[in-house]
Amino acid sequence: MDKRLKPCPFCEGDARLALWGQYRVYCIECRANSGDYLTDKEAIIAWNQRAYENQS
C-alpha cells in the first residue's frame, strides 16, 4: 500500500497522520480530518479516496 498522503481535498494543504487514541489524517492548514480509524491503513485510504476519481 502506498502510504503517501494526498493534499487536502478542501484547501490543498499538507496532511499528517496522527494517533490520538485512534488513527486520523488531518490537514495542517484547515484542520479537515479523515475521522477516526483503528489502523493507519484505514485512515490513509479514507483520506486519499476522492469521490471525483471514481466517476466515469
C-alpha positions as CSV (number, residue, x, y, z in Angstrom):
1,M,0.0,0.0,0.0
2,D,1.2,3.5,-0.8
3,K,1.4,5.4,2.5
4,R,1.8,8.8,0.8
5,L,-0.9,11.2,1.7
6,K,-2.7,13.3,-0.9
7,P,-3.1,17.0,-0.3
8,C,-6.2,18.2,1.5
9,P,-9.3,18.0,-0.8
10,F,-10.5,21.3,0.5
11,C,-7.5,23.6,0.6
12,E,-4.7,21.6,-1.0
13,G,-2.7,21.8,2.3
14,D,-0.3,19.2,3.6
15,A,-1.7,16.3,5.5
16,R,-0.3,14.4,8.5
17,L,-1.1,11.1,10.1
18,A,-1.7,11.2,13.9
19,L,-2.5,8.8,16.6
20,W,-4.9,10.2,19.2
21,G,-6.4,7.0,20.7
22,Q,-7.2,6.0,17.1
23,Y,-5.6,6.9,13.8
24,R,-6.6,10.1,12.0
25,V,-5.3,12.0,9.0
26,Y,-5.6,15.8,9.2
27,C,-4.8,18.9,7.2
28,I,-2.2,21.2,8.9
29,E,-3.7,24.2,7.1
30,C,-7.5,24.0,7.5
31,R,-7.7,21.1,10.1
32,A,-10.1,19.0,7.9
33,N,-9.7,15.3,9.0
34,S,-10.5,11.8,8.0
35,G,-12.3,10.8,11.1
36,D,-11.0,8.1,13.5
37,Y,-9.9,4.6,12.3
38,L,-8.5,1.6,14.1
39,T,-5.5,1.3,11.8
40,D,-3.2,3.7,10.0
41,K,-4.0,1.9,6.7
42,E,-7.8,2.6,7.1
43,A,-7.2,6.3,7.9
44,I,-4.8,6.8,4.9
45,I,-7.2,5.0,2.5
46,A,-10.1,7.2,3.7
47,W,-8.1,10.4,3.4
48,N,-6.7,9.6,-0.1
49,Q,-10.1,8.5,-1.5
50,R,-11.7,11.2,-3.7
51,A,-15.2,10.9,-5.0
52,Y,-14.4,12.5,-8.3
53,E,-11.7,9.9,-9.1
54,N,-14.3,7.1,-9.1
55,Q,-16.6,8.7,-11.6
56,S,-16.5,7.6,-15.3
